[in-house]
């Protein structure tokens, strides 16, 4: 399967012969969710972005951002991140032979993401501050040093991420509504760009965690907090564009509680066989809590894989059953 620059080159700002840094991202599964559909009273599909090479949708944007950085002669890339952008930037930097640095909020990044960024050889800086502070600082840093910024303030990121909208439309033909978690608001902005370019306008419903819901409140949140660390963001960089997407598509942005997020997280794993990370489950939590207007067909974007955050899974799931190595003990353990 081709990577997405190859698959969608005519819709992307890359000419034949431009350098392409790819891990064959994109072309992710869109699976129907029968139990969720029954609960919601509509046909619901799950876009499994955790199936990307580093386990999140960030790879779509990163193939474009890092390919463009190579084209421009950059030697290093940097980002602020709640974890997934860091993992993806580190992987694509390694692939391209560039140096990578990532700045993450100390103690607030899931274990899998940290392991990825370190294994790919990025310099991982743990900031004693929030994601919002980290982003402000890297933006100032790249003004002073020749390092490519690969956060979603980089337009190439959105170009890559818009391809997910193309894929959904290619598979379903059309769509009434899309549910999506919102953090820094780059992804919803990218989907809206993709839908408009493909001449479709499903209603976009964005969901933020209650403790980190600046777009819902209409004001930045100084100390954002949620179990969904990926979207623990108080001042989204793509604020205006995201609000325009919600308004123009006749959608909405709403909040979901941590309890609702974790309910949806467990439900998807146990009832649909789909393991996503907590932030991703916000899309389904929102659909269950608020609905999606009168939509008959709905796609929920599951932005990252559940294995990103093994500690959260172990905290939320049943305990393992200890057992002695003899048959009757095993019988009791298995059947009891
Ligand atoms: N879901 C996951 C799993 C994420 O990692 C993010 C963002 C989002 C949803 C929200 O997307 O920011 O485009 O609105 N993660 C960024 C990061 C902030 O640093 O990995 P958004």
Boltz pocket constraint, residues with backbone or C-beta under 6 A from the ligand:
constraints:
  - pocket:
      binder: B
      contacts: [[A, 56], [A, 58], [A, 80], [A, 81], [A, 82], [A, 83], [A, 84], [A, 85], [A, 86], [A, 152], [A, 181], [A, 182], [A, 183], [A, 184], [A, 185], [A, 186], [A, 187], [A, 188], [A, 230], [A, 231], [A, 277], [A, 279], [A, 280], [A, 303], [A, 304]]
      max_distance: 6.0
